[in-house]
C-alpha cells in the first residue's frame, strides 16, 4: 500500500543495504509492494591508510600543481612569458566569447518559458481527461525541513489518480542511481507509466512542473526527454553573510543552468542537457538510464544526457518546468556542489568517442525516421559541441589556473612600484594584449548583465549585480580550481 502524503500517493522504497546480502530479494513490506529496491552492491573503496592516501592525493596534487606552475614561470625568460601570456589570453577570450553567445541564445528559451508561466498564472491549467499516467521518482531528502517547504506545501497541479510518487532511499556510496531506478520500475506491478520524472537529492518540483512537461511532450512527439530548470532556494531568516553568499551562488547557478547550458543546445544545435532533473517517455528514459548505468559506475546525471545523445534521443530544455533545490549556505558548501558537478562532467569524458562515431538508429529513432533520408545523423556542429563541452571546457580550467599562476609569477619576479608599472606589466607594449583583455571583459560584462536579467526570484537583483562584477573573476578562478581538482580525483579514483 502507498502512504498518503499531502495529496500524493507515495511509495517509499526500502534501502538496498537494510537486508542480508545472502538473500536474493527482500520480502514485500507494508510501505512497498515492489520488494528490494536495487541490486546488491559492494563498495570497492580501500579503507585504512590506503583510503586516507587516496582521499588526500588530489589535494596534494593540486598544491604541487600550483607551486610547480608558479616556479616554472618565474624561471621563464621574457620572450617565453609573452608567448604563454598571449596563449592564455587568447584561450580565455575565446571561451568568454562562446559563453556570451550561449547565454544570449539561452535568453530565447527563458523568454518562451516565462510566457508559458505567465499564461498559466493568468488562465490556469485546463482539465484534460487524456492526461497520461506519470510516475515521479525522487530521493529522500537529507533535510526534512526542505521537504516540508517544497514537497508538502506545494500541491502539484495534476490529477492524483494519474500521479504516483516513488521515494527512493538516499544512498551515500557509489551505487548507480540509474540502475537503482530501472530495477525499481522493473519490479512494479501493472503497466509502466507513460511519463517518468527523475529528481535526485534535495530537488523538488514546482506545482506546475509536471503538467508543463506533459503538455510539451504531448505537443511534440519527436521530443523524448525534457530537461528541467533548477532554481536554488534559500531559507528565510539567515544571517547577512549567508544571505549574501546564497544570493551570489544562486546567480552563478542561474548563469550555468538557466542560460549557458540551455543556450548551448541552440548555439550548437545539439540536443544535449545536463541530466537530472529530467522528464521523459518511460521506455526511452529506461533505455537511456540503463546505458548510462552500464557506462558510469557512479551517480552521474551528466552521463544520462550523453547516453541520450548516443541513442539519438532528443532532449530539450523547458524553462517553464522548474525544479527547486536548496542553496548552499557557505563557500565550502558551494564548492562541494561544484565538485559534484565537475566530477560528473569529468567522468563523462568517455563519451568523447561520439565525436568519431556515426549516429546509431534505435527503436525510438526508427519509429520517427520512416525513410533513410530522415535517418539520424550527427552533424559536424554537434561533434564540435561534444568536443567543446567535454574536452575544451576541461582544458579551459587549466588555462585559467595557468593564467593566474603566470600573473603571480610576474608579480613575484618583478613587483610593480606604481599603478602605471602594473598596467604596463599586464598589457605588455603590444596593442593585441589590450584588445584581448578588453574583448574578454566586454564578454564577461555582457554575460553578467544577461544573468542579472535571467536571475530567479531567490536572487535579489539590487545589490548583487555590482557585487558580482567584483567577485565574478574570483568565482571563475575557484570554479577552475574545483574542476581541475575533480579531474585529478577521477583520474586517481578518489571520487
Secondary structure as GFF3:
##gff-version 3
##sequence-region A 1 495
A	DSSP	beta_strand	3	5	.	.	.	ID=ss1
A	DSSP	beta_strand	8	12	.	.	.	ID=ss2
A	DSSP	alpha_helix	48	74	.	.	.	ID=ss3
A	DSSP	alpha_helix	78	123	.	.	.	ID=ss4
A	DSSP	beta_strand	134	139	.	.	.	ID=ss5
A	DSSP	alpha_helix	144	147	.	.	.	ID=ss6
A	DSSP	pi_helix	148	152	.	.	.	ID=ss7
A	DSSP	three_ten_helix	160	162	.	.	.	ID=ss8
A	DSSP	beta_strand	163	168	.	.	.	ID=ss9
A	DSSP	alpha_helix	177	186	.	.	.	ID=ss10
A	DSSP	beta_strand	195	198	.	.	.	ID=ss11
A	DSSP	beta_strand	204	205	.	.	.	ID=ss12
A	DSSP	alpha_helix	209	219	.	.	.	ID=ss13
A	DSSP	beta_strand	225	233	.	.	.	ID=ss14
A	DSSP	alpha_helix	240	254	.	.	.	ID=ss15
A	DSSP	pi_helix	255	260	.	.	.	ID=ss16
A	DSSP	alpha_helix	261	267	.	.	.	ID=ss17
A	DSSP	beta_strand	278	281	.	.	.	ID=ss18
A	DSSP	alpha_helix	282	295	.	.	.	ID=ss19
A	DSSP	alpha_helix	301	310	.	.	.	ID=ss20
A	DSSP	beta_strand	315	326	.	.	.	ID=ss21
A	DSSP	alpha_helix	331	347	.	.	.	ID=ss22
A	DSSP	three_ten_helix	348	355	.	.	.	ID=ss23
A	DSSP	alpha_helix	363	368	.	.	.	ID=ss24
A	DSSP	three_ten_helix	372	374	.	.	.	ID=ss25
A	DSSP	alpha_helix	380	387	.	.	.	ID=ss26
A	DSSP	pi_helix	388	392	.	.	.	ID=ss27
A	DSSP	alpha_helix	393	413	.	.	.	ID=ss28
A	DSSP	alpha_helix	419	427	.	.	.	ID=ss29
A	DSSP	alpha_helix	431	454	.	.	.	ID=ss30
A	DSSP	alpha_helix	464	492	.	.	.	ID=ss31
###
